[in-house]
Amino acid sequence: MLIREQSEKNEKLILSPFACLSSQSKGRLKEEEKCSVRTEFQRDRDRIIHSKSFRRLKHKTQVFLSPEGDHYRTRLTHTLEVSQIARTIAKALGLNEDLTEAIALGHDLGHTPFGHAGERALNDIYPGGFHHYEQSLRVVDILEKDGKGLNLTYETRNGILCHTRGKEADTAEGRLIRIADRIAYINHDIDDAVRAEVISDNDIPKDIKEILGDTKSKRINTLVISVIENTENGNIKMAADVQEAFDRLHKFMFESVYKNDYAKHEEKKVPEFIELMYRYFVKHPERLPEENRYIAEIESPERAVCDYLAGMTDNYAVETFNSVFVPHGWCMTARDGLLR
C-alpha cells in the first residue's frame, strides 16, 4: 500500500463524518497523476507554501501601513495565525487538518498592497470590481507559475473563494476558515493597536472582557473553545453569548481602530496613488512585465493592470510609483567611461 493510500485509509478511520476526505475530493481543474506519498490536500498546501504570491505576503500591510517596528503583523503573519487557530479547531472537531491548512494559507494570496485601502481603491477604479477573495482564486487558478496556475483541488479553491463573505464554503473546513480568520485578525489587530498606542487595553468595554477575557490569549482561547463545544453537524458556530460579545468587539475595533484618523491617516493617499498607477499602465501596457502583457493581449489591459497592482508588495508599489512619476536626477553612466 502506498503511503498516500495509508493516509487516506487513516482519514476514513479517524475523521468526523462531516470532514472532507482527500480520497473523495472533486478533483483538480486539470487531471494529474496522484502523488505516492502526499494526499491531494497536502499537495495543495505545499504548492501554496512554495508559491511566489505566498512569499510576497510578508511585505503586504495587514492593518498599519508600512509600520516602523518589527513586531507588527503583516499579511503573512496574519495568514499563519489564521492557520494555527483553524488547525487547532479542525483537529478537535475531527475535520481534515490538511484541507483546513491549505485554505488558510491560500485565503489572502490575492490581497492588495496597503491592506483594505488598496482593495477599496482597486474596486473603485477597475470596471469589473475587485475583491481580494476573488483575486486569491485567480492567483491560484491563473497567475501563479507563469500563467499555469497551481491547479488546486476544488475544495481548497472553494474554501479560498468563500472565506470572507457571501456564499458559505461547501466543506466544514472551508466554513471554519471564515470564523478562524475573524478570530485571528480581531485579536492580533487589538495587539498591534495597543502597541501603536491607538487604543489601550482599558478601552475595551468591560462587559466584553468579562465574557471573552482580558488578554489576547484568553480571548482567543474562549473563542476557540466556544467553536469546538458548539459546532454541530459541520455547522461552525459559537455559543450565543460569546458570539454576541465577539460581534460587539468587532464593532469596537471598527469604531476605534479601523476608522481611526490617527491610525489610518496615511491611507488617505492610497486611492490617488492606485488610480495614477492604474491609469498609467492601462495607457502604457508595454511597460508591464511580460506575464502581464500577455494577459493584456488575451483578456484586456485593465485586467492585466489590476493583476499587476494587486500582486505588488507595499515597498514594490512605492518603488514603481517613484520610477514612473518622480523625476530622477541626471547622471553620467559608467558605460560612457565617466563616474556617476
Buried (B, 14 or more C-beta within 10 A) or exposed (E): EEEBEEBBEEBEEEBBEBBBBBBEBEEBBEEEEBBEEBBBBBBBBBBBEEBEBBEBBEBBBBBBBEBEEEEBBBBBBBBBBBBBBBBBBBEBBBBBBBBBBBBBBBBBBBBBBBBBBBBBBBBEBBEEEBBBBBBBBBBBBBBBBEEEBBBBBBBBBBBBBBBBEEEBBBBBBBBBBBBBBBBBBBBBBBBBBBBBEBBEEEEBEEEBBEBBBEBBEEBBBBBBBBBBEBBEEBEBBBBEEBBEBBEBBBEBBEEBBBEBEEBBEEBEEBBEBBBEBBEBBBEEBEBBEEBBBBBBEEEBBBBBBBBBBBBBBBEBBBEBBEEEEEEEEEEEEEEEEEEE
